[in-house]
Amino acid sequence: MPQNVPEFRFSDDALKLRQFLYEHWCEHGHGPNLRLAHEATGLSRERLIDAYQQLDLGLVGVIDQESQNYNLLKLQPFSSYPSQVAVHIDDRFRCWAGCAMESVALSRMPPFAGKTIRLESYCACCLAPITLTACDGDILSRVPESVLIHVSTSPRDWNRTNIVAMCDSMNYVVDAEHALAYEKKICRRGVLFTLEQARRFVADTAQNRMWHYDWPPTSLRPERVINGIRALGVDVTNWGG
């Protein structure tokens, strides 16, 4: 279970690969295959696979380790496949965000500095459109004004194997009433973040991702995460505390 992973350091190969992956995704809107990663880093197949495994363990992304080509499913804050949040830059679709929570941090990445990013999403309950604009990590506008982020899984269930299920459980909703209706649809209680609480929750990641080449791996420690979220003013009662 990749929770409470003991502290470790990324190898030089992993750091080199991570830097390339982010630069490539920010420029092209999608991840590279093994060949492109090899050409950019000079790493052999074996060294690339080892580096990818480190990045997966350190919560940088999700690799399909059952695939022979080590398909890159997610590179936080990006998703290789359609998600709830479409990212638009200069009024053109650029990529998919990993989840509603990660989308809040996306505009803080260095390649997007000074750019207004439009996030096109929808309410998890009724599929009504939700639109946000952000720049340099700040939310500039939101439609509707009442939009919230609903999280339907507890940190105790995050990253049991990878972050896919965790990301899938973090969705925009029109308001608290729609969040309650969504909970009834999926037969699961959740917690609600305001956009400001969400921005503060992802702030540390946003301030480090691509800003620091040697930013260390992240280890998910559920109780620490819950306590941190509670400190933001989020009601975590539905998580049992």
Secondary structure, 3 states (H helix, E strand, C coil): CCCCCCCCCCCHHHHHHHHHHHHHHHHHCCCCCHHHHHHHHCCCHHHHHHHHHHHHHCCCEEEECCCCCCEEEEECCEECCCCCCEEEECCEEEEEECCHHHHHHHCCCHHHCCCCEEEEEECCCCCCEEEEEEECCEEEEEECCCCEEEECCCHHHCCCCCCHHHHHCEEEECCHHHHHHHHHHHCCCCEEECHHHHHHHCHHHHHHCCCCCCCCCCCCCHHHHHHHHHHCCCCCHHHCC
